[in-house]
């Protein structure tokens, strides 16, 4: 079975995780006031580590005024906890001030720079008109740790076989 992606219109496999993402996409646009043009679905990016470059994907990336603002990782129902760490690591690598993990029933909103929880429940997701963002540099030690966490979680949770491409010297 397939479902249509709310943002892109593409046909996708109907999975529990995908249903969560479709609910989130619709909620962001219809309830929180984000434009579909500000939301990137399956945002793929490179993670540079000393061993080379790995590919990573954020389920949803919201960009405001051309800057990464919010990373959202969608979890299958009842499996939110590992996705909190994944969302936080992903937001730090992308230098987005807010990280969100949600399984639709439960949602955790975090300050990506401090790692502190700043909201619980999907209603705590900031609305487009009330969002306040401050971009900072992620300290190098936190950034390197976030890269390792991100690669590890993608390998375990998504079984993507995170292939690291060796960089040419």
N, C-alpha and C positions, 0 to 999 in steps of 0.2 A: 504494500500500500504506500501511496505517496501523499504528501501534503504540499501545499504551495507556501513558499516563504513569504511572509508578510512584507518584508522590505524589498527583496530582489525579484519576487515572482517566480523563482525557480522551483521546479519539482524536487522534493527531497524525500528520503526514506522517512516514514512515519515511525519514530522511535519515542520512548518516554522523554529522553533528553531533548529531542527536537520539538516535542510538544511544549516543553518548558520554554524553550527559546522563542517559539512563536507567540506564546502568551506574553513574554517579556517584551518582544518587539512591538506588539500591538499596544501594550500598556505604556511603553515609552512614548509612542506617537500620540495615542488617543487620550491618555490620562496625564502624562507628564509634559507634553508639549514639545517634544523634540521633533525636528524635521527628519524624514527618512534620509535626506541628503547628509545629515550629520552622523548617521549610524552606518558603520561598515560591518557587514556580516562575514564571519570567518576571515578576519584580518590576519594575513600571513606576514611574518617578519623574520629577519635573521637574528640569531643570538650569537654574538661573537665571544668565543672563549679561547684560551691559549691553544687548545687542540685543533681549533678550526671554527667552522660556522655550522650551526644547527638551525633548522627551520622550526618555527613555532607558530601557533595560531591562537588568537583571542577569539572567543565566540562572538562577542560584540565589542566594537570600539566606537565610542562617541568622541567626535572631534568638534571642538568649538573654536571658532575663529582660526581654523587651520592648525590647532594644537590638540594633542592627545589629552582628553579630559577624564574619561571614565572607561575602565575596562570591566566588562561583565562576563563572568564565566557561569554557564548554565550547567546545573548538575541534574542527573536523573533523580526522581523522587527518593527521598530518604538517604541521600548520600552527600550532604552539603559540606561536611567538615573538611575533607581533603581539598575541595574546590575553593575554600577560603584561602588556603596557603597558595594554591595555584593562581587565583585571581590577584593576590597581593604581589606575588613574584612577577607575574605578567605586567601589572601596572608599574612596578618599579623599573623593569627593563624598558618599558615604553614611556617612562617618565610622565605617567598620567596621575594626577593628584588623588583620584578616587578609584578604589577597587571594590567590586561587588561580586558576591557569590550568591546564587539563588537556585533553589529547586522548585520555585513558585510558591510552595507552602511556607518555606522559611527563606529569609533573605538576610544577609549580613553586608552592611556598607562599612567600608574601612578607609581611613586616611592612609594612603599608600606610603607616605613618608615616615609616619610614626608606627604604623601597623595597628593603631588603636581602632576599635570598633566605634563608629560614630552613629550607627543606627541599626535597628533590627526591624525586620518586616519590610515588605515591598513599598509601603507608604513612605518609608524613610529614604527612598531613592529621591535625590533632589530633582525638583522640577526644573525645566529649562529656564523659566523666567525668574526663579529664585536661587539658582545655583551660584555659589561663591567659590571661586577657584584661586588657588595660589600655587604657581609652579616654582619648584625648588630643584636644586641639583641633588640627586640621590648620592649619598656618600659612596665612594668606590667600594668599600668593604661590603656594604649592603647590596650594592649592584652586583658584585661578583657572586655573592651568596644567592641572590635572587635568580641569576642565570642558571646556577647549578640546580636549584629547586625546580625551576621551570622545566628544564630539560628532563629531570628525573620524573616529575609528575606527568609530563606529556607521554613519556615512555610507559609508565605504569597505567595511567588512567585511559589513555587513548590508544595504546598498543600501536603507536605509529612507527616504532622502530626508529627512533630519533637518530638519523644518520648524520654524523658529523663529517662535513667535507673539509679536508685538510687545506689550509691556506698555502698558496704558493709563496715561497720566499724570494 
